[in-house]
Amino acid sequence: MPAIPDSTKTSLAQRLRQHARDHWPELSSLHIRYHGQFAYVEGELTDGDRLPLLRLRYSGSASIWGFGLYLASSGKYDNQILPTGLIAGSPQEALDCACGLYLGR
């Protein structure tokens, strides 16, 4: 799979940051880095601590992504199924899944 286009990186970051502002007040910001077909999302808590949350896998669509949760026990990302039962979905669904798990809502 090709690397994520720059325009998709920009829109992904904008959508995720807006969603975090609207739904996850525990996060002061999101930090997103890219490597190949992956986008790695880390949340910054209001106390300044950073928390690895998830990895999104680009499959050619800016709106549908595969995702993996960060597992602190292994220090790796593990592919997951969204609460909808699908293996891919919107980046916002993936963020909600990760934040629901790690931020306890």
N, C-alpha and C positions, 0 to 999 in steps of 0.2 A: 504494500500500500504506500502511496506517495506521502511525502511530508505534508503537514498542514499548511495551506496557503496563508500568506500574511493577512489577507482580508478576513479569513475565517478566524485567525488568532485574535484579531482586533474585536470582531463581533462576539466571539466566545467570552473574552475577558469582560466586555461591557455587559453582556447578559448575566454572567455569573455574579459580577459585583453588584449589579442592580438587584438581583434576586436576594443576595445575601443582605443588602441594606434593608430590603422590604420584609424579609422573613427571619433573619437570624441576627438579632441585636447583640448577641454574645460575641459576634465577630466584629472587630474594628476594621478589618480589611482582608482581602484575599490576595495571595501571591501565586502567580501562575507561571510555570516555566514549561518549555517545550523541548521535546527530543524526538525527532522522527515523526511517527504517527501518534505520539502520545502528548497529552497535556497533563501536567502534574499540578494539583491544586492543594495549597496549604492555607489554612486559616490563621489569622492573627487574632488572638483573643484580646479583650479590652485591657487586660493587665500586661500586654506586650508579648506574652508567650506565643509561640508558633506551634501549630498542630498539623502534621500531614493528614490530609483527609482522603483524597482519591486521585485516581489516574483515569483520564478519559482517553479512549482509543478512537481515533478518526478513521472513518470508513468511507470517506468520500462525500458525506453529507454534513452540512453545517448544523443541522437540526437533530440528527440522530447519532448517538455515540454509544460505544460499549464502555463499560466502566469497571474499575476494580477499587476495592477499599484498601486503605493502608492498614496493615496488621502490625501493631507494635511488637507483638510476640515474635515475629520473624523479621521485622524490618523490611518487609516486601509488600507488594500490592497483589491482591488476589481477585481474580475476575468474579463478578457477582451477578446475581439476577435482581432486577428491580422489584419493589413491592408489587408492581403490576403483573409480575410473572414473566416479563420480557427480558431478553439479554441485552437489549439496547433501548435507549430512550433519550429524552432531552437532557442536556447538561444540568438544567435546573432540577430535574427529578433525581439525578445522581447526587447533586449537592444536598438536596433534602434528605436523601437516604443516609449519606455520610454524616451530616450534621445531626440528624435524629439519633443516630447511634452514638456519636462522640460527644454531643452536647446535651444528651439526656432528655430530649423532649419526645 
